[in-house]
Amino acid sequence: MKKIIVVVSHPIQYHAPIWRELEKESKLDSEVLFCTNHGQNNSFDKDFGISFKWDIPLTDGYKHKFFENKPLFFLGNFGSIFNPKIIKTLAFDKYDAVYFHGFGYLTHFLGILIAFLRRKKIILRNISYVFDKPKLHKRLLLKFFFKTINNFLYIGELNHNYYKTYDVPDNKLLFAPHIVNNALLQEKYNHNKSYDYILKKKYNIPVDHKVILFCGKLISKKQPLILQRAFNNLNLAKWSLLFVGDGNLKDKLITDANSNTHFAGFINQSEIHEVYQIADILCLPSKFGETWGLVVNEALNFKCAILASNRVGSYPELVLKAKSGYVFDFNNANNLQHQLQSLTNNLTDLECMKTNGYNAIKDYTPDKIVKQIKNALNI
C-alpha cells in the first residue's frame, strides 16, 4: 500500500467527493492536510459582503487534519498561508507521494521543494490558464520550478495550454476533469414540473416564465451588469432573470431592474439546487478570474443551457464541445445580447442544448481524478 498526502488550503465543497473517493482505494493510504479551516466556521467574505459558513459536511468520509496557520503577511498573499507543522510533516514523515492543490502559497511552495529533495512523487493540480504570453522572467522561473513536479493534473484545454506555455512535456500531463458532486445534484433534480411551480412561487417568479440564472458574486469581474442590460434591452416575453448571490453591485442591479428581474440573495449549498431546478439558461459573463466556473457543472446537472464568456475556463469542453449553449466575447456586450436573444428565440434548439449538456456532464466524476492519481503512482 502506498501512502499519499494531500495538501490543500481549506475544505472546499467541490473537493470533498474527490477525497472520499480516494479514501475508498484499497491500494492507497491517503490523508488530507488542511492549511486553514476557512468555510468551516462563520467568516466574512469580502466579495459577497456577508459572513457565512458552508452548511453541508465537507470533511466527512476521509482522513484529514487541520493545521495552525501562521501567516507571514510581509510576503503578501504568498505568505498568507504558512504552516510550519505541515512543512515538518513533509520533511520527516514516511510517505510515497504528495498531491498539492496549487502552489501559490508559502506552505505549498516549500512543501514541493522538500518533497523534491526527498525524492517523493509530486502531483500538482493548479487551476490556471493564460491568454497573454507571460513575461520572460515568469516563464523562466516557472519552467524551472515545474521540473520538480512528476505529474500535472490538468482540468481542460485552457489549463493544458497553460502548462504547455511553460514547456511541460506531454508525458507528465494527465487529464483529470474539474468536478462537482454530480451524484448528489442529480439526486436533487426533480423531473416533476409541478415542483418547478412551487419553487418559482418561492422566488416570486411567474410560474409560466422561463428563467435566466446568474449565480455568483455580484462584483465587477463577474459582469452581472452587462447581463442585466442585455435582458432589459431585449424585453423578453415570459422570461425572468434571477440573480443569486451578493456583492457590492447588488444595489445598482436592484436600481436598474425591470419587473421581471428577481434577487434571491446568497443561497447556501443545501438549497442551491432549487435555483438550478427552475433555470433554463445559466449565464456566466465573467471577464477574468473564472479559471473554470463550477457553476456550469452544477447547472448542467439540472438540464440548463449555458451562455458563457470566453474567459470562463470550462467553455471549450462544457459549452462548445458539449454543444450545451453559446460562448460570447467577454468584452462585447452586444455579442452577449445577440447570443441571449438566439437562445431565448428558439426553444427547440434550447431544449436540445439542455439535453446535450446534461449528457456531457455525466463523465465529470471524482473517480476519473482518482484514476489519474493512481496512474501517476503506477497503481
ChimeraX attribute file (.defattr): number of C-alpha atoms within 10 A of each C-alpha:
attribute: neighborCount
match mode: 1-to-1
recipient: residues
	/A:1	10
	/A:2	13
	/A:3	14
	/A:4	24
	/A:5	21
	/A:6	17
	/A:7	24
	/A:8	20
	/A:9	22
	/A:10	19
	/A:11	23
	/A:12	16
	/A:13	17
	/A:14	14
	/A:15	18
	/A:16	20
	/A:17	25
	/A:18	19
	/A:19	23
	/A:20	20
	/A:21	18
	/A:22	25
	/A:23	19
	/A:24	14
	/A:25	14
	/A:26	9
	/A:27	13
	/A:28	17
	/A:29	17
	/A:30	24
	/A:31	19
	/A:32	22
	/A:33	21
	/A:34	21
	/A:35	26
	/A:36	20
	/A:37	16
	/A:38	16
	/A:39	19
	/A:40	18
	/A:41	12
	/A:42	12
	/A:43	12
	/A:44	14
	/A:45	13
	/A:46	10
	/A:47	14
	/A:48	20
	/A:49	15
	/A:50	13
	/A:51	12
	/A:52	16
	/A:53	15
	/A:54	18
	/A:55	14
	/A:56	12
	/A:57	11
	/A:58	20
	/A:59	19
	/A:60	12
	/A:61	15
	/A:62	18
	/A:63	14
	/A:64	18
	/A:65	13
	/A:66	15
	/A:67	17
	/A:68	15
	/A:69	19
	/A:70	15
	/A:71	18
	/A:72	14
	/A:73	12
	/A:74	9
	/A:75	11
	/A:76	11
	/A:77	13
	/A:78	18
	/A:79	16
	/A:80	18
	/A:81	22
	/A:82	25
	/A:83	21
	/A:84	15
	/A:85	15
	/A:86	22
	/A:87	18
	/A:88	12
	/A:89	14
	/A:90	22
	/A:91	16
	/A:92	10
	/A:93	8
	/A:94	12
	/A:95	17
	/A:96	19
	/A:97	22
	/A:98	24
	/A:99	23
	/A:100	21
	/A:101	17
	/A:102	16
	/A:103	19
	/A:104	14
	/A:105	20
	/A:106	20
	/A:107	25
	/A:108	25
	/A:109	16
	/A:110	19
	/A:111	24
	/A:112	27
	/A:113	17
	/A:114	17
	/A:115	21
	/A:116	17
	/A:117	11
	/A:118	13
	/A:119	12
	/A:120	19
	/A:121	20
	/A:122	24
	/A:123	24
	/A:124	21
	/A:125	18
	/A:126	19
	/A:127	20
	/A:128	19
	/A:129	21
	/A:130	14
	/A:131	9
	/A:132	6
	/A:133	9
	/A:134	12
	/A:135	8
	/A:136	8
	/A:137	9
	/A:138	11
	/A:139	15
	/A:140	12
	/A:141	11
	/A:142	15
	/A:143	17
	/A:144	12
	/A:145	14
	/A:146	17
	/A:147	14
	/A:148	17
	/A:149	18
	/A:150	18
	/A:151	26
	/A:152	28
	/A:153	25
	/A:154	24
	/A:155	24
	/A:156	22
	/A:157	15
	/A:158	24
	/A:159	23
	/A:160	22
	/A:161	17
	/A:162	20
	/A:163	23
	/A:164	14
	/A:165	16
	/A:166	19
	/A:167	15
	/A:168	20
	/A:169	12
	/A:170	12
	/A:171	9
	/A:172	14
	/A:173	19
	/A:174	20
	/A:175	16
	/A:176	22
	/A:177	20
	/A:178	22
	/A:179	21
	/A:180	24
	/A:181	19
	/A:182	21
	/A:183	12
	/A:184	12
	/A:185	19
	/A:186	16
	/A:187	9
	/A:188	15
	/A:189	15
	/A:190	16
	/A:191	10
	/A:192	8
	/A:193	10
	/A:194	10
	/A:195	13
	/A:196	18
	/A:197	16
	/A:198	14
	/A:199	16
	/A:200	21
	/A:201	11
	/A:202	11
	/A:203	15
	/A:204	15
	/A:205	22
	/A:206	15
	/A:207	16
	/A:208	11
	/A:209	18
	/A:210	19
	/A:211	27
	/A:212	27
	/A:213	26
	/A:214	26
	/A:215	26
	/A:216	21
	/A:217	23
	/A:218	26
	/A:219	18
	/A:220	15
	/A:221	13
	/A:222	21
	/A:223	21
	/A:224	23
	/A:225	19
	/A:226	19
	/A:227	22
	/A:228	20
	/A:229	17
	/A:230	19
	/A:231	23
	/A:232	18
	/A:233	10
	/A:234	13
	/A:235	12
	/A:236	14
	/A:237	10
	/A:238	12
	/A:239	19
	/A:240	23
	/A:241	28
	/A:242	25
	/A:243	25
	/A:244	19
	/A:245	20
	/A:246	22
	/A:247	19
	/A:248	15
	/A:249	16
	/A:250	19
	/A:251	12
	/A:252	11
	/A:253	19
	/A:254	13
	/A:255	8
	/A:256	12
	/A:257	17
	/A:258	15
	/A:259	8
	/A:260	20
	/A:261	21
	/A:262	19
	/A:263	18
	/A:264	15
	/A:265	18
	/A:266	19
	/A:267	17
	/A:268	14
	/A:269	12
	/A:270	10
	/A:271	11
	/A:272	15
	/A:273	21
	/A:274	20
	/A:275	24
	/A:276	26
	/A:277	24
	/A:278	28
	/A:279	24
	/A:280	25
	/A:281	28
	/A:282	26
	/A:283	27
	/A:284	27
	/A:285	28
	/A:286	22
	/A:287	17
	/A:288	16
	/A:289	14
	/A:290	21
	/A:291	18
	/A:292	22
	/A:293	19
	/A:294	17
	/A:295	17
	/A:296	26
	/A:297	25
	/A:298	23
	/A:299	28
	/A:300	31
	/A:301	30
	/A:302	27
	/A:303	27
	/A:304	32
	/A:305	31
	/A:306	32
	/A:307	25
	/A:308	27
	/A:309	27
	/A:310	21
	/A:311	25
	/A:312	24
	/A:313	25
	/A:314	26
	/A:315	27
	/A:316	16
	/A:317	18
	/A:318	24
	/A:319	24
	/A:320	14
	/A:321	13
	/A:322	19
	/A:323	19
	/A:324	30
	/A:325	28
	/A:326	21
	/A:327	23
	/A:328	21
	/A:329	15
	/A:330	20
	/A:331	16
	/A:332	11
	/A:333	18
	/A:334	14
	/A:335	16
	/A:336	26
	/A:337	21
	/A:338	13
	/A:339	19
	/A:340	23
	/A:341	15
	/A:342	14
	/A:343	22
	/A:344	20
	/A:345	12
	/A:346	10
	/A:347	11
	/A:348	10
	/A:349	15
	/A:350	21
	/A:351	16
	/A:352	16
	/A:353	25
	/A:354	24
	/A:355	19
	/A:356	22
	/A:357	27
	/A:358	23
	/A:359	15
	/A:360	19
	/A:361	22
	/A:362	14
	/A:363	12
	/A:364	17
	/A:365	20
	/A:366	24
	/A:367	17
	/A:368	17
	/A:369	24
	/A:370	20
	/A:371	17
	/A:372	20
	/A:373	22
	/A:374	14
	/A:375	12
	/A:376	20
	/A:377	18
	/A:378	7
	/A:379	12
